[in-house]
Amino acid sequence: MLFVPNENNDPRINLAIETYLLKEKPLDEPILLFYINEPSIIIGRNQNTIEEINMDYVAEKGIHVVRRLSGGGAVYHDFGNLNFSFIMPDDGNSFRDFAKVTQPIIDALHAMGVEGAQLKGRNDLVIGDKKFSGNAMYATNGRMFAHGTIMFDSDVNEVVNALKVRKDKIESKGIKSIRSRVTNIKPFLSDEYQNLSTVDFRQDILLRIFGVESLAEVKTYELTEDDWQKINQISDEYYRNWDWNYGRSPEFDLVRRERFPIGSIEAKMNVANGKINDIRIFGDFFGLGEIADVEETLKGVQYDKKSISEAVATIDLKKYFGNVEVADLVNLLY
């Protein structure tokens, strides 16, 4: 495994580094990338940005809003969060296998005294019933990354202030507020680690993942000037681009939403003359491929159950959404 050193705190640069290493820099070994972002909200690829954030608060505080490549839900980052990304070849078996890719993190935390850290549900790392890490994946052209955030010493109040948390998501987890379901891990560390900064914590996790005692023993790849030029191009094209981060949506006259075991799916449809004139699909599900493919398949379809069923049956639902049945999606749409 190769470690890519990175001291940037701008999420628009950090996500561009990750994208570059995934798509344009296929190094010979799996890559580990860490990044610590200044206050920001990182939106899942298929989410409706406006409905996920507290717009007034975000504008007032100057919080970055950046859409990532992977699916899943919106997360708040600050200097108390450590973000990790494992970038590797897609072996065909690892996508959605969060147990496999989060185990090195869990093992490192156990060694630092956080004995209760474990994977729970589809993609959360928790201590008891409290979440400290959300994880997501993205795959393209035979390569993939699995990334997540570790709440080390984050400002939980800012998480609450900056994000809108849907009532159905909270109720599905049997809890009443976001404050009751998240935790920092710093209080759970052994006494010897209580004075660590987020940067110190990053170094300790790094050494434990590589199984070495000094940074000099960690195999690294230093980004070159040519790498940085391409990274900045990606940042400008995607992560500094309003259209990518927010996207322009037409008005819709029919909105259907449901929460499944694989996450929420929301369909906004414009139905005219008995046909689906336009459709946008949002959610925090994890899928391969572009959700725009699904939307194009459904555009122009007669808005009746039989026609929608026939159209949905032609879609590889597992690829785009995960384990969703044809009947489930049809019932959502109609």
Buried (B, 14 or more C-beta within 10 A) or exposed (E): BBBBEBEBBBBBBBBBBBBBBBBEBEEEEEBBBBBBBBBBBBBBBBBBBEEBBBEEBBEEEEBBBBBBBBBBBBBBBBBBBBBBBBBBEBEEEBBBEBEEBBEBBBEBBBEBBBEEBBBEEBBBBBBEEBBBBBBBBBBBEEBBBBBBBBBBBBBBEBBBBBBEBBEEBBEBBEBEEBEEBBBBBBEBBEEEBEEBEBEEBBBBBBBBBBEEEEEEEBEEBEBEEEBBEBBBEBBEEBBBBEEBBBBEEEEBEBEEBBBBEBBBBBBBBBBEEEBBBBBBBBBBBBBBEEBEEBBEBBBEBBBEEEBBBEBBEEBEBBEBBBEBEBEBBBBBBB
